[in-house]
Each structure stands twice: as structure tokens, then as C-alpha cells.
């Protein structure tokens, strides 16, 4: 009886195949990649979203599904990429430099992150200092004796704040009351008059700076000057301005002088060449569409997206740059 049933099933399958039917194929494997960004009010989060949006349009072609994660910022992203918890991360150019070189007094002091790889750089970021008008802060030197948020541990802006303060002779522990709060929370604290000022390293326009300057407490974006020695010492810093046109609620009437870094897109040497190639190709092949996704990208050119990179360029990205004649 069993033998008769088996023979019958075999004949039935043969008949189906002879009619041109084929058994269903397994779906192509999907590779999931996650991009580490920053707080949702900064530019990192929409940057990760913009890259994901472009890559996911070719999901069927590449078999790649991109997602975005809001994180604590640059230091977290470097460490998570190195640990394999993230495939990509948005990282300040200074933090990339420090991680690759194991720079002294950084989180990677004596521990260079040799597997960190560059993909491309993105928008410029300005070290932005906001202060309530009532605090009387009109220069960075006026932070002496004030309550100031310098950024949470693990964020790129924290070291920028410390560098700026040190450059003008202010001691972090002696001369001011430094808070270590996430950037997204600082505008609310400033409007609640719980802090006098906060630093934020961010591309402009920024939702956080708009929030800080749009409340009942009048706010000034404070110029950061007197830091030429700092700019000479660190190659990843450069002079910058905050365009005041983006912040009509601020009391400033002119663009604000400061200094800045660049946001960079990084990965690990362990991430496959094909994945990195696909992500790079889609961003650059859709360059004009990418630029339209955030006002901070309007200054981008394909050439300057290969500047400000300290880590070796990932082979997958380099493959595309050579094909496109960019390298």
C-alpha cells in the first residue's frame, strides 16, 4: 500500500513538471544594515534616513534593507561599528581622526581602531553656542561661572566644547558648572532657565537650535573667537559660520563666527565590499536628489564628499569612486 502511494505521488509530480510548472524558489536573502546616527533633532538622524531612503529604493536589486537608529552620537557609533552592532555610522571628522589614531586624551587613547573605514564625508558642522540673553553671555569667555551643557559622554560635541573652553583659558571643572546632557534636551532646559547656555556641534539648519531660539526666553547664538591656536593644532577643525537666516527667533542680526568639523559616514573593514559599494553608488548616482533631502547638504559637491577622511576608504567605496572617475 505504501509503495503504491509513493509511486502515485512520483507520477503526479512528474506530470506537474511536464506541464511546465516549477516548484517555488526560495526568496533571495536580504542583508539588513543599520546606520547609527544621533539625536532626532540633529542632522545625523535625517542624514541616516536620507541614505536609507535612497538605498531601499533598490532593495530588490541589491537585497539590502537599510534601517536607522538614533544613538548617543559619534563615539557610540564608532564603538558600535567596531563591535559589529552597526554596519554604518555618522561620525564627526575629529572623532574619526582620534579613533583611527588612538589619540591621546580621547576615548581611544592608545587603542587605534585599525578596522575603521571611511565611506564619504557629508555636511559641515558648526560648534554652536546658544545662551539666554538674560545670562549676559556675549562671548565664550563669559561662560565663566555659568551653568553650561557641554554634551553627553559619547557625543562628538562634548570634546569640541572642551577644546573651545580650553582654547580660551577656561577650566571645565573650576570655572563653570558643566552639564552632560544630550543635545536634544538642552533647548528645553535653556527655555526653562535651568541652564544658561549650551554647546551643540551640528549642521544648519538644526531643529534643536530652532527650538532654542523660538521660545519665550530670548536667546543669542554666541560667537566663538580667539581660537586660532586651536585651529593650528588640530587639522580637522576649520573656521565656520552659523547662518542666522535659519533662526529668525534669535536676537542676532548677522551670521555668527565659530569653528567646525565635518560629518563623515564610516563603516568597518569587516562589512562586505558589495554592501558598501551599493550604498556608495546609490548616494552618488542620486546625488542631486540626495542634496534636496536636507538644507544642510546644499554646499555638497562630489569632490568635497571625499575630503575630511582620516580612516582608509573602504574597498567597496573605492571601487565605485574609481569607476566614477572620482579617484
N, C-alpha and C positions, 0 to 999 in steps of 0.2 A: 504493500500500500504506500509506504513512504517513498519507495523507489519510483512508483508510478507518478506520485505528486511532484517529485524533483524533476523527472523527465518532462512532465507537463509544464512546469514553470520555465524550464530551459527553452522549450519550444515557443512559449508565449513571449519571452524576452527576445528570442531570435526574430520572431515575427514583427515585433515592435521596431527593432533596429532596422529590419529590412524595409520598413515603410519610411525610413529617413529620420526617425526620432533618435535623439541622443540624450543620454542622462544629463541632468543639470550639472553645470560646472560649479565648483566652489568659487565664491566671490574672491576677487583679488584682495590680498592682505592690505589693510590700512595701517599706515605708520602714523602714530599720534605724536605730535610735538607740541611742547608748551613753551611759551615765551614769558619770561619773568619781566615785570615792568616796574611799577612804583605805586604811589598813591593814586586814587582815581581822579583827584583834582589836578594832578600834574599833567605833563605832556607825555610821559613814558607810557601810561596806560592807553591813551588813544593811539600812540605810535605802534604799540604791540597789536592793537585792534586793527589798525590800517594794514599792517603787514599780513596779519591773519586773513583779513578780508580778501586781499589780492591773491594769496596763495590758495585759499579754499575755493576760489572760482575754478581752479584746475584740479580739484580733488580727484576726479575720475581719471585724469591723465597721469598724475603723479602718485596717487594713492596716499596722499598726505593730508592729515586733518590737523589744522592748527588751532590751538586754544591759547587764551591769555590769562595770566594770573597776576593779580595785584599783590605786590610784595613790599618789603621794607626798603627796597632800593638797591643801589649799586653793589655794596658789599655782599648783601644777601644773594644777589643774582650771580655774582662771580662764584661764591662758595657753592651755591645750588647747582650751577652749571658744572663745576668741577666734580661735584658729588654724583652727577648724573640724575639729579632730581628735576632739572630743567634742561631742555635742549638748547635754548637760546635765552639771552638776557640783554636788557638795555642797561648800559653801564657808562658812567661818566668817564671821559678820556683820562682824567687824572687817576681815577681808581683802576682803570685798565693798566696804566703805566706802573702803578705801585704794585699791583698783583703780579704782573709779569716779572718785575724786577725784584720782588721781595723787599720793597723799600723799607728802610729804617723808619721806625715810629708809625708804620702803617699796620693794619690788621694782618699783613703777610710778612712782617719783619723777619728776614732770614729764611722765608719759605716761598721762593718764587713759584708761581703757578705755571709750570712749563707746558701744560696741556691747554692753556687758554689760547683761543684763536679768534682773530678778528674776522668779521664778515664785511661790514661797512660802517661808516660814521653817518650821523643823521644831523639833527639841528643843533645850532649853537645854544648854549645855556648860560644865562647870566646869574651871577651871585647877587641876589636881590634882597635888599634890606628894607623892611617896612616898619614904620614906627608911628605911634599915635602922636598927633600934633601936641596934645596936652603934656606929653612926656618931655617936650623940649629938645628932642633928639633931632639935630640937623646935620650931623656928621657922624661917622663911625666912632670917632673919639668920644662923642657924647654918650656912648653906651656905658661909660664908667658909672658904676653904682646902680645900674638899671636891671630889671628883670627881662632877660632876653632868651628866646628859644633859638638854640643853635642846631637843632635837628636830632632825630633819634639815632641811637647807636645802630650801625649797619647802613646808614644812608650816606651818600656821597657828600651831601651838603654839610654834614657835621664837620668834616675835615676842612672844607672850604671856609666855613665860619671860623674855625680855629686859626687857620692860616691868615685870614684877613685881620683877626683880632691881634694876633702875634705881630703882624707886619706893622701895626700902628702902636705897638708897645703896651697893649692891654693883656693882663694876665687872666686867663679863663677862670681860675679858682679864687683869685684875690680881688679882682676889680669889678666883677659883675656877678649877678645871680643867674647862672646858666641853667636853662631847662632843656631836657632831652625828649621833646615831644615830637610826634610825627607831623610832617608839614601840613597835612590835611586838617589837623586840629588847630593849628596856630591862628588862622584868621578869626575863628570864633573866640579864642582866648583874648586876642587883641581887642575885638569889639566888646568883649565882656570886661575889659580893663584888668584882666588878670595877669597880663604881661605888657611890657612897654614896647617891645619890638620883637621881630623875628627875622631870621635869615631863611632864604629859600633859593636853592640853585635850580633854575627852571627855564624852559623855553617860553617865549612870549608869543601870543597872549596866554595867560595862565588863569584857570578858573579860580585857583586859590587867591591869587593877587586881586582878581576882580572882586571876590568875596570880601577880602580885607578892606578894599577901598570903597565899598558900596554901602557901608553901614552908617549908623548914627555917629559913631566915633570917627572924627576926621583923621585921615591917615596921610603920611608923607612917605614917598619912596626916597630913601636916603642915599645920596651919592657915596661911593666908596673910592676914596682917593688916597694919595700918599703911599702907594704900594708898589712903586717902581722896582724896588729891590726884590720884592716877591716875584714879580713878573720875570726878572732877570734870572732868578734862582731856579724856577720851575718851568720847563719848556711847554707844559700842557696848559698853562694859563696865558690869557691874552686880554687886552682891553676890550670892553664891550659897552653897549648902551641898552637901557631899558626904554623902548618906545612908549612915550607917555600917551600917545593916541589910543592905546588899548585900554587905558584906565582913566576915563573921564571923572571918576569919583575921587581920585587923588587930588591933593592940593597943589601938586607940582604943575608947572606951566610948560616945562621944557623936558626933553629927553634926559634921562639920568645916567651919569657916568658911573661905570663899575668895571668889573672884570669877569671873565667867564671861562668855560670849558666847552667840550662838545659831548653830545650824547653819542654813544657808539653801540653797535649791535655785535654781540660776541657769541661764541659757541665753544665747544670742546673739540679737541683733536679726535675724540672718540665718536663723534657724531658722523654719520656716513657722508661721503662725498656727494652722493646723489641727492640727499636731502638738502644739504647746504647749497648745492648747485641750483636746485629747483627754487628754493626761497630767494636766492640772489637774482636769478634770471627773471622771476616774476616781478620783483620790485623794480628792477632796472628796465625791463621790457615795457612796463606800465608806468614809467617814470612820471609823465605829466599827470596821469590820474592820481598817482601817489602824492604828488605835491599839492593837489587840491584837497586832500583829506584833512589838512590842518594848516592854519595860517603860519605856524612856526616853520613850515617847510618851504616857504616862498623863496628863501635865499639859497635853496639847494641847487647844486649842479652835479652832474655825474662825476665830474672831476673832484669836487670838494668832498664827495662822499667816500673818497679813498684817502682822505687826509685825517690826521689826528689819531692814527692807529699805531699802537706800540707793540701789540702782540702780532705774531706771524699771521698772515692771511691764510684762512683755511683753504686747503687744496680744492675743495668743491667750489668755493667762491672764486678762486684764482682761475679755475677752468673757464668760468663764464667771462671773467674780465679779459682773458686772452682772446677768447672767441669774439668778444665785442670790441677788441682793439683798445681797451682801457689800460692794459698793462703790456 
